[in-house]
Structure formats: structure tokens, C-alpha cells
Amino acid sequence: MKKLVFLLAAVIVVAAAQAQLNPVSWKFTSKKISAKVYEIHMTAVIDNGWHLYSQTQPANAINIPTKFSFTGNPLVKLEGAVKEVGKMEKFHDATLDASANQYSKTVNFVQKITLKAAAKTNISGTVTYQTCDDKQCLPPKKVPFKVDLG
């Protein structure tokens, strides 16, 4: 019985420690390009030893790609796709025969938008992402964001 209680306590401690791991911090800002055109910068700062995955992954990838979802706003038009600015690393794990496009340290995701009218508004949404180090992968996380415009 003591072994069972000890094992259960150990599982709870490990699960709690993993739940508190947060190797990525996000910063969401806007940059005015012209009267009605903005760039939304969604910058991830990644702890040493950890990786954040690109939005696009090879066919044999097993990790969750980073995904941005924007909340509809009738005053805002998204221009193209979210671009990645950073040093992409192409990783291959021979044991799992899996590949990944990933970033270390930092990556800036940029979405260009146009305001349909000269008005103060915002753009909001969520980013869903997964991080891994050499020993473990954390479950995907979803982070909400809101950036003021105009």
C-alpha cells in the first residue's frame, strides 16, 4: 500500500511540474506601415534547449505546428498568410524517422492587415503551439492575444 501511495504521489508531482513548465513567452505588438496598413508582430521567446515548431511541417512530422486563429473583425482585412521571421532549423530524428521545422531562442510571426475604415479597433485571436526539448514534448498550448490598432 505504501508503494502505491508513493507512486501516486510521484505521478502527481511530475504532472504538476510539467503543467507549470512554460518555456515560451509571447509578445504581441502592432507596427503602423501606412495610414491603414499595420503589421501584427507575434514574437515567441523560447527558453534555451527548447524548440517551437513552424507553421509548416514535413509530411513525416509528428509534432504540432504553430497555428494562428484570428477573431473576425469587420474593420480588419488580413493580407496574406502569417509570415515567419527567424532562423528555421530543419531537424530529423533517425530513430523515429520523423522530421521537424523548428525554431530556437526566438521567432517573429508577422501578419499584415489593412483597416477598412479609419477607426480605432483591435485584432484578437489565439496561437496554438507545441514545444519540445531533447527529452520531452509538452502538450499543445493555446494563448489568447489582443492588439490595439488605429
N, C-alpha and C positions, 0 to 999 in steps of 0.2 A: 504494500500500500504506500509506503514512504517513497519508493521508487516512482510510482505512478504520480504522486503529488509533485515530486521533484521534476519529473519530465514535463508535466503540465505547466509548472511554474517557469521552466526554461523556455518552453514554446511561447508562452505569453510575453516573457521578457524580450525574446528575439523578435516577435511580431511587433511589439511596441517600439523597439529600437528601429526597425525598418520603417514603420509608419512615420517616424519623426525624421528620417533621412530626407533631406531636401537639397540635393546637390546642384540645383539650377535656380537662379534668381532671375526675374524678368523685370524689364523696364519698358514702359510704353510711352512714346512721345510722338509729337507731330512736328513737321517742318514745312513751313509755307514756301511753296515754289513760285507761285504767281497768285493773282487776285483770288482765284477759285480753285487752285490746284495745291494739294498737300501730299506729302509722303508721311505715312504712318510707319514709325520705326518700332519694331518689337524685338528688343535685344535680350538675348539669353547670355548670362554669365554662368559658366559651368565650372564647378569645383575641380581641382586637379585630380586626375585619374578617372574622371567620369566622361561620358560621351552623350551627346544629344543627337538624335537621328534626323537626317534630312527629310524634306517633304517627298522626295523621290527616292525609291529604293530599287535595287536589282531584283530580278524575278525570284532569286533564291534567298531573299532576306527573310529573317524570322522576327525582326524587331518591328515595333510600331512606328510608322513615320510621323513626323510632326505635322499637325493639321490645324489650320486656322478656319474658324467659322465666324462670319460677321452677321450681326443682327441687322435686319432690314431697316433702312432709314430713307424715307422718300426724298430727302435733301442731298443724299450722297450717292455718287456713282463710282463703283470700283472700276479701276482701269487696269485690265490685265490680271495676271496672277501675282501672288506673293513671291518676291524675289529673295534669294538668299545671298548675303554678302558675308564671306568668311572663307577660311581655308578648309575646304572639304577634304576629309580623309576617306580613302577607299580601303575598307578592311575586309579580310577574308579569313574565316575560321575553317581550317582544313578538316578538323575533327568533325564538325557539324556540316561541312560543305555548305556554309552559309556566308553571304557577303552582306556588307552594310555600307551606306554612305553616311558618314557621321562627322560631327564637329567636336572639338575640344576647346576649352578656355572660353571662347565667345563666338557668337554668330548673330548677325543682324538680319532680321526678316523685314522686308520693305514692301508695303502696299501703297501704290499710287491711287489717289482718289480725286474726284472733281466734285465741288459743290454745285448743285443745280441752281441755287439762288444765293445771293449774298446775305447770309444769316448765320448767327451763332448756333452751332449744333454740336453733335459728338458722333463718334463711331464707337461701337462696342461689339463685343463678341467673346469668344473663348479660344484658347490654344490648348490642344491636346497633344501630349508628348510623352516619350519614354526615355529614361536614362539607364545606362549600364556602366559598370566598371569591369575590371578583369575577373571579378568573382561572382557578380550578381547583376540581375536586372530588376529594377523596381517596377511595380505595376504602373500602367499609364496614369498620368495626372491631367486634370482639366483645370485651367486657370482662367478666370474671367478678366476682361480688361475693358476700360472705357477711356477714350482720348477726346479731349475738347478740341473743337475746330472753330475757326472764324473769330 
